[in-house]
Each structure stands twice: as structure tokens, then as C-alpha cells.
Amino acid sequence: MRLAEEPTEAPLPADARCASHDEIEEIEEIARSRVEGARIDILLDHPYFATALLAIPMRGTFDEAIAHAVLTDGTRIAYRHDLVAALERPKVRMLIMHALTHILLRHPERGGSREWRAWTMACDIAVDLLFADLGLLRKHEIEHLCAFKDLSAEAIYARLTANTVSPPPQVHADGMQPAPEDDQQRRGDSSCSGQGDARSAFERATDDVERPTSMQLESLRRDFAQDVERERKVSAVGFAAGNGSSEIDAANREQVCWQQVLARFMRDTIHQDWSFSRPNRKHLWRGIYLPGPMEIAGGRFVIAIDTSGSMSDHDLALVLGEIDAIRRTCACELTVLQFDATIQKTAEFSRWSDADVKIGSTKVMRFYGRGGTDLRLPFTWADEERRNGRSISALIVCTDGFGPLPTDAPVGLPVLFLLTPHHTAPKFGEKLVLKPQSAG
């Protein structure tokens, strides 16, 4: 059960540079053994982590820019060989479960513009309290966290930064990277010096793995929340009772910026090609040159707009503007489909043009209809397009969800529903709720 099948080309830390080749291989093998043993323990003892553990890619590195034994960016996990090799198996198991929980509770994404060191500590505290709720930590191990009982990570962060409580002396902490969009917001923030080096080191370590899609992550998070709730009813030890629910509820309140989720969904559906212009780093150390993944221009997104009155013109303008900005970076085509009880208008926007004579542009668009709603129409239209040989990368439906839907999800077509705050959730596809403040 190999987690890091090949060594990366990352630089070795100072102490490892002085070691012989055999010693370096021994350190790497010890680390792999620790990680593999911890992984087996988790699979056997904590089944609510099993699906995520098998789906989240993990890689090892010697890169000294990574200061933690285990590190996650919200979609992947990296571990440092020499640091992991120095730990006992139970500690490695705890760090891996911490990293998985950060992913499943959206901690890197929920950080937003918060000060990252304080946010990371708040998330580690929230995870420890959840683990206590599940019986994974004993009461004496979390007594120093009494002040944070029943609080979400956001509430813990507020207390830490308001200096109303002292930081706990000990937290079972792994490392956590900001989500890429959040990381960009922190450029120039002196409190995050070195974050860019760690980000680059993390990317080098995990460059050869394909991260889970946003739809896969949503499925993992939903299953985790359900499994943990069942486990809590059996295993809760009383000390932190309720904290697990508050933190999982916080993760499920759509606190993540909808623009980030939309961007990730669209980028996930862009097909990748392979090119020698970006060699696969996994094999460079052996002198073997293989092609690496490369995003290719092209693709076509269809956005179907329910014009029955369920979405305000302002919300639609925000959505269209965001989709068009992402489309331009991906060099894709965009088809806008307006419908209510019938297909009202369709418009095609090429990668070079954002205007259409019938409905206007993605910035100022005229909307037609405002009658009843038949949500089956865009799916029927998409099926017909695909039968006629026109590919569709993904279908995005803006609606409140009220109206008849197809019985089954379309095969081979990713679907995202952009839903109003007052909505009914469709039974298939990925779902993203637009918050009321999006109009502000």
C-alpha cells in the first residue's frame, strides 16, 4: 500500500544532505513504513475516515521549506520523510487524521483573509475537540482546551485574536496551507513570510498527483459528516459534547466564497493533455523524461438561466461576470440558455467575444420569459447537442430548484446547480448556494 511510490526531486534538508545515499533511502523507507502503518490503523479503527483516506493523494518529500511533518492544502497531503521518520506510529496516525479532517471540514478554504497562524491554531483546536467528542483523545489530553468547548473554528479564532483567552500550550498540530485563492490574497502580508516557499515546496512534492475534483470532495465531506454524527452518538465522552456538531455545521454553512467553488468546478472539468514542455518531475531524478500534465485550451460551458423570476438580475449579473472571467482564463466557449416553461433564448460567446445581438453581453444581458419553470429543458437541450456531436464540458444551471427535473443525472456531463437562498435541492449534481449578501 504505497503512498509515495517514487522519491521526488525536492532538495534535501541540511542534515540529510550530509547523509549517504543509503542513509537517505533508509530514512525514506522508515517514513513510508510509519505512514503506511498509520494508514492501516486508520482504515481498521476509524472507518469514517476510510473513503477520504483512499481518495486523498499523499506524497513524501525531503524539502526543508516544508516545516511540518504532515501538510495539506485542502485537496492533497504531503509529509516530510525525515520528520515523519522521527515520530512514533501513533503520532503519525494522529497527524494524518488531523490533515484529513482539515480537508473534510474545508479549513483551508474557510480561512478567507484571516491571519493564517491564528487560523491554523483555531482549526487544530477545533479538530482536537472533535476528536475528543469521538473518543480519539482522552479527557486529560484536552483539559487545556476547556475555554473553547462547543465553538466552531471561526469562534475559536475570534477568541484567540481578541486576546480574551490565552493560546493553549499544546495542540495536536499538523500543517495547513491556505487555499490557492486565499494564498493570493495574502501576497505582501508580512505575517505570512515563507508561505510562498512552503507553497512551492508542496506543489513540487505533489506535482505528479491528480487532486480530487470538487464534486468528489463534496461527496467525501457529506459522507464524513453523516458517519461522524453516527459515531458521536456511540463514542461521545461528554467533555466536548456538541463541539463536533458545531464544527461540522460550520463547514456545511456554505461559508466558502461561491466564486472559489465555481472557479474550481469549471477548472476541474477542463480536460488535460500531456506535454514534454512540462516534464513529469516524478522521474527526472532517474534521468527519465516523461510528459507532464498540461491544461489545453478549448471546451464549452453551458449556463442555463431559469428566468422565471427565481434569481434577481443583480445575482445573475454577478454569476455571469464571474463565469465569463473564468472562461477567459481557460480560453473556452460559453453558451447561455435562457428558459422558463420553454427555451426562450440561446446565445454563443466565443473565447474572443462577449457580445450577442439577441441578448446583449455577459456584462449587460437582457432576460426573456418570467413564466413557469421546467428544469428538464436544459438537460433535454444538452442531450440533443451531444447527440449532434457538439461537446459540452459542463452544464451550470441557475435556479431555485422548484420545478420538474430529470429522474437521473446525465451520463458523462458534470452538472452544477447555482441555487438561490430559498431553494429546493436537486437530487443530483453539485450544488452551490448564492448567499443573500452576494448582491451587496
JOHU-V816536 format. One line per field, one symbol per residue. ss: DSSP state (h for helix, s for strand, l for the rest). phi: phi as a letter, one per 40 degrees, with the letter a starting at -180 (. if undefined). Layout:
ss=???
phi=???
This chain:
ss=lllllllllllllhhhhlllhhhhhhhhhhhhhhhhhhhhhhhhhlhhhhhhhhhllssssllllllllsssllllsssshhhhhlllhhhhhhhhhhhhhhhhllhhhhlllllhhhhhhhhhhhhhhhhhhlllllhhhlhhhhhhllllhhhhhhhhhlllllllllllllsslllhhhhhhllllhhhllhhhhhhhhhhhllllllllhhhhhhhhhhhhhhhhhhhhhhlllllllhhhhhhhhhllllllhhhhhhhhhhhlllsssssssslhhhhhhllllsssssllllsssssssllllllhhhhhhhhhhhhhhhhhhllssssssslllssssssslllllsslllsslllsllllllllsllhhhhhhhhhhhllllllssssssllllslllllllllssssssllllllllllssssllhhhhl
phi=.ccbcbcccccccdccccccdcccccccccccccccccccdccccbcccdcccccccbababcccccbcbabbhbbbbbcdcccccbcdcccdccccdcccdccbgdccccfcccccccccccccccdccccccgcbcdccbccbdcbdgbcccccdcccccgcbcdccabcbbbacccdcccccccgcccbdgcccccccccccbccbcccccccccccccccccccccccccbdbgcbdhcdcccccccccfccdccccccccccccccbbbaccbdccdbcccgbbbcbcacbchgabbbbbccchcbcccccccccccccccdcccfbcbbbbcabcaccababbccbbbbbccbgbccbbcbbhgccbbccdcccccccccccgccbcabbbcacgcicbdcbcccgbcbbccbcdcabcccbgcbbcccdcccc
